[in-house]
Amino acid sequence: MHSLLNHPSLIHCRRLFLSNYEVWINIGVHDFEKRGEQRVLIDVDLYIPLASSTPKADRLEEVVDYDFMRRSIAERVKQGHIHLQETLCDDIARMMLAHPQVKAVRVATQKPDVYPDCDAVGVEVFHVKTETQP
């Protein structure tokens, strides 16, 4: 995994990450995929400006909490069947960008049990919040 902290607009950010978060979800377009859950691994990188994420009193309230990422993903997974990993990635990215401190997000999903001849198949998206977004 690589960091995008060298991206010009993220140079004064820190990366908060959730790596290989395992969820079981009903995902896929094929009939056999709609009958049960599949294992999906999710990676999330949040890019947060140092100015708003550097704690002064060493208190949790001063930073973005990791639980925010896990809770948001769990909420999305509970909403029911998803056809595409692209949809799952986009939905998670949108939820992450809704946090006022998050400037950018990278979300990757992978299904590790699809093919026996490769580690996984997956999707990745990267979004930088524009100045006009809340």
C-alpha positions as CSV (number, residue, x, y, z in Angstrom):
1,M,0.0,0.0,0.0
2,H,1.2,3.4,-0.8
3,S,0.4,6.8,0.6
4,L,-0.7,9.7,-1.5
5,L,0.8,12.3,0.8
6,N,3.1,13.5,-2.0
7,H,-0.1,14.7,-3.9
8,P,0.3,18.5,-4.1
9,S,-3.0,19.3,-2.3
10,L,-2.2,16.8,0.5
11,I,1.3,17.8,1.4
12,H,0.2,19.2,4.8
13,C,-1.9,16.2,5.7
14,R,-1.6,13.1,7.8
15,R,-3.0,9.8,6.7
16,L,-5.3,7.9,8.9
17,F,-5.9,4.3,7.7
18,L,-7.9,1.2,8.2
19,S,-6.3,-1.8,6.6
20,N,-7.8,-5.1,5.5
21,Y,-11.1,-4.6,7.4
22,E,-12.9,-7.8,6.8
23,V,-16.7,-7.8,6.3
24,W,-19.1,-10.4,5.1
25,I,-21.5,-8.9,2.6
26,N,-24.1,-9.9,0.0
27,I,-22.3,-8.5,-3.1
28,G,-22.3,-9.5,-6.7
29,V,-24.2,-9.6,-10.0
30,H,-24.4,-13.4,-10.5
31,D,-27.2,-15.5,-9.1
32,F,-24.9,-17.6,-6.9
33,E,-23.5,-14.4,-5.4
34,K,-26.9,-13.2,-4.4
35,R,-27.6,-16.3,-2.4
36,G,-25.1,-15.7,0.3
37,E,-22.4,-13.4,1.8
38,Q,-18.9,-13.1,0.5
39,R,-15.8,-12.0,2.3
40,V,-14.6,-8.5,1.3
41,L,-11.5,-6.7,2.5
42,I,-11.7,-3.0,2.7
43,D,-8.9,-0.4,3.0
44,V,-9.5,3.2,3.7
45,D,-7.0,6.1,3.8
46,L,-8.2,9.4,5.1
47,Y,-6.2,12.5,4.5
48,I,-6.6,15.1,7.2
49,P,-4.9,18.5,7.3
50,L,-2.3,18.7,10.1
51,A,-3.8,22.0,11.2
52,S,-7.0,20.3,12.2
53,S,-5.6,17.0,13.3
54,T,-2.6,17.7,15.5
55,P,-3.7,17.2,19.1
56,K,-2.7,19.8,21.6
57,A,-4.0,18.1,24.7
58,D,-3.6,14.4,23.6
59,R,-7.4,13.9,23.6
60,L,-9.5,11.8,21.3
61,E,-11.9,14.6,20.6
62,E,-9.1,16.5,18.8
63,V,-8.7,14.0,16.0
64,V,-10.7,11.8,13.6
65,D,-11.5,8.6,15.5
66,Y,-10.8,5.2,13.7
67,D,-14.3,4.1,14.9
68,F,-15.8,6.6,12.4
69,M,-14.4,4.6,9.6
70,R,-15.6,1.2,10.9
71,R,-19.0,2.5,12.0
72,S,-19.6,4.1,8.5
73,I,-18.6,0.9,6.7
74,A,-20.8,-1.2,9.0
75,E,-23.8,1.1,8.3
76,R,-23.3,0.7,4.6
77,V,-23.0,-3.0,4.7
78,K,-26.2,-3.3,6.7
79,Q,-28.2,-1.6,3.9
80,G,-28.4,-4.8,1.9
81,H,-27.3,-6.3,-1.4
82,I,-24.8,-4.5,-3.5
83,H,-24.2,-5.5,-7.1
84,L,-20.8,-3.9,-7.7
85,Q,-17.6,-3.3,-5.7
86,E,-17.5,0.1,-7.5
87,T,-20.7,1.0,-5.8
88,L,-19.4,-0.1,-2.4
89,C,-16.2,2.0,-2.9
90,D,-18.1,5.0,-4.0
91,D,-20.5,4.8,-1.1
92,I,-17.8,4.5,1.5
93,A,-15.8,7.3,-0.1
94,R,-18.8,9.6,0.0
95,M,-19.4,8.8,3.7
96,M,-15.8,9.5,4.6
97,L,-15.7,12.8,2.7
98,A,-18.8,13.9,4.6
99,H,-16.6,14.2,7.7
100,P,-15.7,17.9,8.0
101,Q,-12.0,17.2,8.8
102,V,-11.4,14.8,5.9
103,K,-9.8,16.5,2.9
104,A,-9.3,13.4,0.7
105,V,-10.0,9.7,0.8
106,R,-8.8,6.5,-0.9
107,V,-11.0,3.4,-0.6
108,A,-10.1,0.0,-1.9
109,T,-12.2,-3.2,-1.8
110,Q,-11.2,-6.7,-2.7
111,K,-12.9,-10.0,-2.9
112,P,-10.2,-12.5,-2.0
113,D,-12.1,-15.7,-2.7
114,V,-13.3,-15.2,-6.3
115,Y,-10.6,-17.0,-8.3
116,P,-8.3,-19.7,-7.2
117,D,-5.4,-18.4,-9.4
118,C,-5.0,-14.9,-7.9
119,D,-5.0,-13.3,-4.5
120,A,-8.0,-11.1,-5.1
121,V,-10.1,-8.9,-7.4
122,G,-10.9,-5.4,-6.5
123,V,-11.6,-1.7,-7.0
124,E,-10.0,1.4,-5.7
125,V,-11.1,5.1,-5.8
126,F,-9.4,8.3,-4.7
127,H,-11.2,11.6,-4.1
128,V,-10.0,15.0,-3.0
129,K,-12.7,17.3,-1.5
130,T,-13.1,20.4,-3.5
131,E,-13.2,23.8,-1.9
132,T,-16.9,24.0,-2.7
133,Q,-17.8,20.8,-0.9
134,P,-18.8,21.1,2.7
